Amino acid sequence: MTTTRVAAATKTSPGKPPRAGRKRKRSRSLGTYLFILPAALFVVATTVYPLLYNVNLGFYDAPIQKFLRGTVEWVGLSQYQEALGDPKTWVSLGTSLVYTLATIALMLTVGTAFAILFTKTFPGNKLLRSLLFLPYILPSVVAANVWRWMLDGTSGLVNYLLTTVRIIPEPVFWLGSPTFALPAVILATAWTMVPFAMLLIIAGLQNIPRATYEAAELDGAGRWSTFWRITVPLLRPVLSVVALLGFIYTFKTFDTIFIMTRGGPGDATTVLPILAYNEAFVNFDLGSGATVNTLLLVIPMVLAIIYFRSTRKEG
């Protein structure tokens, strides 16, 4: 009789796990959700809520006086239409794209050259690689102030060296010049990003089979041909990731430019983050600043979606 009850209790439908097994699985799933709950709450509180609040604020006419009194007015998409019809938005977008693409080009070129150099064996390799990594770990405030001092028009190191070897006849105010201010902030940003690119590309180079280079050498391929026909194609996934991450980081850069030029002279270095800051905290129009911030998100998000869709297809 007892044996019959036990058999009935443990009897299950064909194709279904035992009831006790389902309970253990649900218990494990609940434990997993509880384990990730603090991290999910942190992301919601620090990222999702501020992002949604910023997008929502862009739909309101919210100068600082109305915002503090709590009398902001719903205006729908009119602020987005106004921002897209404002020439300074497009000027800032163009400056942002030039700044970002030039920085990435410089970062990839110099980073690849250093990566190839440091895959070779020579005395002092590890020490030199460690020293080159310093700009990446420096706080961006420190790095920007270092470049601000080096490019100073009266006591900067760059002017001292160039006038000493007589490349330029007199000191140049690099950061005060509409011609040189943007290249200066591009150089400073690339200086901090090159070590990051170098490390990832070194990892990519070390994953290329040595036999591939030996076969190319036996076929009589030169160094330049080997680089373009073997190294670059096999590094393409790594270079794509470095370029995407570099774009996302550089396109939203604010602190380096603000410390070095504050967006000037004129609007020579007024990228979109600087424009959003000026709208929100100089003109005290929080709604307009939120609108520019939302537009700032669009291009990196579109690029990220295109990249992940392309990698999914390749996979």
URHU-V368879 format. One record per pair of residues at least 24 apart in sequence whose C-alpha atoms are under 10 Angstrom apart, sorted by sequence separation. I is the first residue (numbers start at 1). J is the second residue. D is the distance in whole Angstrom. If there is no record, write none. Layout:
i | j | d
I | J | D
I | J | D
This chain:
i | j | d
150 | 174 | 10
151 | 175 | 7
152 | 176 | 9
272 | 296 | 7
151 | 176 | 10
209 | 234 | 10
271 | 296 | 10
148 | 174 | 9
205 | 231 | 8
208 | 234 | 7
148 | 175 | 8
204 | 231 | 10
205 | 232 | 10
207 | 234 | 9
208 | 235 | 8
147 | 175 | 10
207 | 235 | 9
205 | 234 | 8
151 | 181 | 10
204 | 234 | 8
205 | 235 | 7
204 | 235 | 6
203 | 235 | 10
204 | 236 | 9
151 | 184 | 8
202 | 235 | 10
204 | 237 | 9
205 | 238 | 9
201 | 235 | 8
204 | 238 | 6
201 | 236 | 10
203 | 238 | 9
204 | 239 | 9
148 | 184 | 9
202 | 238 | 10
147 | 184 | 8
148 | 185 | 9
201 | 238 | 7
147 | 185 | 9
200 | 238 | 7
201 | 239 | 7
200 | 239 | 8
147 | 187 | 9
148 | 188 | 9
144 | 185 | 9
147 | 188 | 6
197 | 238 | 9
200 | 241 | 9
201 | 242 | 8
252 | 293 | 10
146 | 188 | 9
147 | 189 | 10
197 | 239 | 8
200 | 242 | 7
145 | 188 | 10
144 | 188 | 7
147 | 191 | 10
197 | 241 | 10
198 | 242 | 9
252 | 296 | 8
143 | 188 | 8
144 | 189 | 8
197 | 242 | 6
251 | 296 | 8
252 | 297 | 9
143 | 189 | 9
196 | 242 | 8
197 | 243 | 9
251 | 297 | 9
140 | 188 | 10
143 | 191 | 9
144 | 192 | 10
197 | 245 | 10
251 | 299 | 9
252 | 300 | 9
140 | 189 | 9
143 | 192 | 8
193 | 242 | 10
197 | 246 | 8
248 | 297 | 9
251 | 300 | 8
196 | 246 | 9
248 | 299 | 9
249 | 300 | 9
140 | 192 | 8
194 | 246 | 10
247 | 299 | 10
248 | 300 | 6
135 | 188 | 10
136 | 189 | 10
139 | 192 | 10
193 | 246 | 8
247 | 300 | 7
248 | 301 | 9
135 | 189 | 10
136 | 190 | 10
138 | 192 | 8
135 | 190 | 10
136 | 191 | 8
137 | 192 | 8
245 | 300 | 9
248 | 303 | 9
135 | 191 | 7
136 | 192 | 5
137 | 193 | 10
190 | 246 | 10
193 | 249 | 9
244 | 300 | 8
247 | 303 | 9
248 | 304 | 9
135 | 192 | 5
136 | 193 | 6
193 | 250 | 9
247 | 304 | 10
134 | 192 | 8
135 | 193 | 8
136 | 194 | 8
137 | 195 | 9
132 | 191 | 10
133 | 192 | 9
135 | 194 | 9
136 | 195 | 6
137 | 196 | 10
244 | 303 | 8
245 | 304 | 9
132 | 192 | 10
133 | 193 | 9
135 | 195 | 7
136 | 196 | 7
190 | 250 | 9
244 | 304 | 7
133 | 194 | 8
134 | 195 | 8
135 | 196 | 10
189 | 250 | 8
132 | 194 | 9
133 | 195 | 5
132 | 195 | 6
133 | 196 | 8
244 | 307 | 8
131 | 195 | 10
186 | 250 | 10
189 | 253 | 9
130 | 195 | 9
133 | 198 | 9
129 | 195 | 9
132 | 198 | 9
133 | 199 | 9
241 | 307 | 9
189 | 256 | 7
240 | 307 | 8
188 | 256 | 8
189 | 257 | 9
129 | 198 | 9
188 | 257 | 9
129 | 199 | 9
186 | 256 | 10
185 | 256 | 7
186 | 257 | 9
185 | 257 | 6
188 | 260 | 9
184 | 257 | 10
185 | 258 | 10
185 | 259 | 10
237 | 311 | 9
182 | 257 | 9
185 | 260 | 7
181 | 257 | 10
184 | 260 | 9
185 | 261 | 8
184 | 261 | 10
107 | 186 | 10
111 | 190 | 10
115 | 194 | 10
181 | 260 | 9
182 | 261 | 9
103 | 183 | 9
106 | 186 | 9
107 | 187 | 9
110 | 190 | 9
111 | 191 | 10
114 | 194 | 9
115 | 195 | 9
118 | 198 | 9
181 | 261 | 7
102 | 183 | 9
106 | 187 | 8
110 | 191 | 9
114 | 195 | 9
118 | 199 | 10
182 | 263 | 9
103 | 185 | 9
104 | 186 | 9
107 | 189 | 9
108 | 190 | 9
111 | 193 | 9
112 | 194 | 9
115 | 197 | 8
116 | 198 | 9
181 | 263 | 9
182 | 264 | 9
99 | 182 | 7
103 | 186 | 5
106 | 189 | 10
107 | 190 | 5
110 | 193 | 10
111 | 194 | 5
114 | 197 | 9
115 | 198 | 5
119 | 202 | 7
181 | 264 | 8
182 | 265 | 10
186 | 269 | 10
98 | 182 | 9
99 | 183 | 8
102 | 186 | 7
103 | 187 | 7
106 | 190 | 6
107 | 191 | 8
110 | 194 | 7
111 | 195 | 7
114 | 198 | 6
115 | 199 | 7
118 | 202 | 8
119 | 203 | 9
176 | 260 | 10
181 | 265 | 8
185 | 269 | 8
98 | 183 | 10
101 | 186 | 9
102 | 187 | 9
103 | 188 | 9
104 | 189 | 9
105 | 190 | 9
106 | 191 | 9
107 | 192 | 9
108 | 193 | 9
109 | 194 | 9
110 | 195 | 9
111 | 196 | 8
112 | 197 | 8
113 | 198 | 8
114 | 199 | 9
115 | 200 | 9
116 | 201 | 8
117 | 202 | 9
175 | 260 | 7
176 | 261 | 8
180 | 265 | 10
184 | 269 | 10
99 | 185 | 8
100 | 186 | 8
103 | 189 | 7
104 | 190 | 7
107 | 193 | 6
108 | 194 | 7
111 | 197 | 5
112 | 198 | 6
115 | 201 | 6
116 | 202 | 7
119 | 205 | 8
175 | 261 | 6
178 | 264 | 8
179 | 265 | 9
182 | 268 | 7
183 | 269 | 9
95 | 182 | 8
99 | 186 | 6
103 | 190 | 5
106 | 193 | 9
107 | 194 | 5
110 | 197 | 9
111 | 198 | 4
112 | 199 | 9
114 | 201 | 9
115 | 202 | 5
119 | 206 | 8
175 | 262 | 10
177 | 264 | 9
178 | 265 | 6
181 | 268 | 7
182 | 269 | 6
98 | 186 | 9
99 | 187 | 10
102 | 190 | 9
103 | 191 | 9
106 | 194 | 8
107 | 195 | 9
108 | 196 | 10
109 | 197 | 9
110 | 198 | 8
111 | 199 | 8
112 | 200 | 9
113 | 201 | 10
114 | 202 | 9
115 | 203 | 9
176 | 264 | 7
177 | 265 | 7
178 | 266 | 8
180 | 268 | 9
181 | 269 | 7
182 | 270 | 9
100 | 189 | 9
104 | 193 | 9
107 | 196 | 9
108 | 197 | 7
109 | 198 | 10
111 | 200 | 9
112 | 201 | 6
115 | 204 | 9
116 | 205 | 8
175 | 264 | 8
176 | 265 | 6
177 | 266 | 10
178 | 267 | 8
179 | 268 | 8
99 | 189 | 9
100 | 190 | 10
103 | 193 | 9
104 | 194 | 9
107 | 197 | 7
108 | 198 | 8
111 | 201 | 7
112 | 202 | 8
115 | 205 | 8
116 | 206 | 10
175 | 265 | 8
176 | 266 | 9
178 | 268 | 6
103 | 194 | 10
107 | 198 | 9
111 | 202 | 9
115 | 206 | 10
177 | 268 | 9
178 | 269 | 8
176 | 268 | 10
104 | 197 | 10
108 | 201 | 9
112 | 205 | 10
175 | 269 | 10
148 | 256 | 10
152 | 260 | 10
147 | 256 | 9
151 | 260 | 9
144 | 255 | 8
145 | 256 | 8
148 | 259 | 8
149 | 260 | 9
144 | 256 | 5
147 | 259 | 10
148 | 260 | 6
140 | 253 | 10
143 | 256 | 8
144 | 257 | 8
147 | 260 | 8
148 | 261 | 9
140 | 254 | 10
141 | 255 | 7
142 | 256 | 9
144 | 258 | 9
145 | 259 | 7
146 | 260 | 10
116 | 231 | 10
140 | 255 | 7
141 | 256 | 7
144 | 259 | 6
145 | 260 | 7
140 | 256 | 6
141 | 257 | 10
143 | 259 | 10
144 | 260 | 6
139 | 256 | 10
141 | 258 | 10
142 | 259 | 10
143 | 260 | 10
144 | 261 | 10
141 | 259 | 7
140 | 259 | 9
141 | 260 | 10
112 | 232 | 10
112 | 235 | 10
112 | 239 | 9
108 | 239 | 8
108 | 242 | 8
107 | 242 | 9
108 | 243 | 8
107 | 243 | 9
104 | 242 | 9
105 | 243 | 9
108 | 246 | 9
104 | 243 | 6
107 | 246 | 8
104 | 244 | 9
104 | 245 | 10
105 | 246 | 10
101 | 243 | 9
104 | 246 | 6
103 | 246 | 8
104 | 247 | 7
103 | 247 | 9
101 | 246 | 9
100 | 246 | 8
101 | 247 | 7
104 | 250 | 8
100 | 247 | 6
103 | 250 | 8
100 | 248 | 9
103 | 251 | 10
100 | 249 | 9
101 | 250 | 9
97 | 247 | 9
100 | 250 | 6
101 | 251 | 9
99 | 250 | 8
100 | 251 | 6
99 | 251 | 8
100 | 252 | 9
97 | 250 | 10
98 | 251 | 10
100 | 253 | 9
96 | 250 | 9
97 | 251 | 7
99 | 253 | 10
96 | 251 | 6
96 | 252 | 9
96 | 253 | 9
93 | 251 | 10
99 | 269 | 8
92 | 263 | 10
100 | 271 | 10
95 | 267 | 9
99 | 271 | 8
95 | 268 | 8
96 | 269 | 8
98 | 271 | 10
95 | 269 | 7
96 | 270 | 8
97 | 271 | 8
92 | 267 | 8
95 | 270 | 7
96 | 271 | 5
97 | 272 | 10
91 | 267 | 8
92 | 268 | 9
94 | 270 | 10
95 | 271 | 6
96 | 272 | 6
91 | 268 | 9
92 | 269 | 8
93 | 270 | 9
94 | 271 | 8
95 | 272 | 8
96 | 273 | 9
91 | 269 | 10
92 | 270 | 6
93 | 271 | 7
94 | 272 | 9
96 | 274 | 10
88 | 267 | 9
91 | 270 | 8
92 | 271 | 5
93 | 272 | 6
91 | 271 | 8
92 | 272 | 5
93 | 273 | 10
89 | 270 | 10
90 | 271 | 10
91 | 272 | 9
92 | 273 | 9
88 | 270 | 9
89 | 271 | 9
90 | 272 | 9
92 | 274 | 9
93 | 275 | 10
89 | 272 | 7
92 | 275 | 7
88 | 272 | 10
92 | 276 | 10
89 | 275 | 8
88 | 275 | 9
89 | 276 | 10
96 | 296 | 10
93 | 295 | 10
97 | 299 | 10
89 | 292 | 8
93 | 296 | 9
83 | 288 | 8
82 | 288 | 9
83 | 289 | 10
89 | 295 | 10
80 | 287 | 10
84 | 291 | 10
79 | 287 | 8
80 | 288 | 8
83 | 291 | 7
84 | 292 | 9
79 | 288 | 7
82 | 291 | 10
83 | 292 | 7
79 | 289 | 10
80 | 290 | 10
81 | 291 | 10
79 | 290 | 10
80 | 291 | 6
84 | 295 | 9
75 | 287 | 10
79 | 291 | 7
80 | 292 | 8
83 | 295 | 9
79 | 292 | 9
73 | 287 | 10
77 | 291 | 10
80 | 294 | 9
72 | 287 | 9
80 | 295 | 8
63 | 279 | 10
64 | 280 | 9
63 | 280 | 9
64 | 281 | 9
67 | 284 | 10
62 | 280 | 10
67 | 285 | 9
64 | 283 | 9
65 | 284 | 9
66 | 285 | 10
67 | 286 | 8
63 | 283 | 9
64 | 284 | 5
65 | 285 | 9
66 | 286 | 10
67 | 287 | 9
63 | 284 | 6
64 | 285 | 6
65 | 286 | 10
62 | 284 | 9
63 | 285 | 4
64 | 286 | 6
62 | 285 | 6
63 | 286 | 6
64 | 287 | 9
61 | 285 | 8
62 | 286 | 5
63 | 287 | 7
61 | 286 | 8
62 | 287 | 5
63 | 288 | 8
60 | 286 | 9
61 | 287 | 6
62 | 288 | 8
63 | 289 | 10
60 | 287 | 6
61 | 288 | 8
62 | 289 | 10
58 | 286 | 8
59 | 287 | 7
60 | 288 | 9
62 | 290 | 10
57 | 286 | 8
58 | 287 | 5
59 | 288 | 9
57 | 287 | 6
58 | 288 | 6
60 | 290 | 9
56 | 287 | 9
57 | 288 | 9
58 | 289 | 8
59 | 290 | 9
60 | 291 | 9
54 | 286 | 9
55 | 287 | 9
57 | 289 | 9
58 | 290 | 5
59 | 291 | 8
54 | 287 | 9
57 | 290 | 6
58 | 291 | 5
56 | 290 | 8
57 | 291 | 8
58 | 292 | 8
54 | 289 | 9
55 | 290 | 7
56 | 291 | 9
58 | 293 | 9
54 | 290 | 5
55 | 291 | 7
58 | 294 | 8
53 | 290 | 9
54 | 291 | 8
55 | 292 | 10
57 | 294 | 10
54 | 292 | 10
55 | 293 | 8
56 | 294 | 10
51 | 290 | 10
54 | 293 | 8
55 | 294 | 6
54 | 294 | 7
55 | 295 | 9
51 | 293 | 9
52 | 294 | 10
51 | 294 | 9
51 | 297 | 10
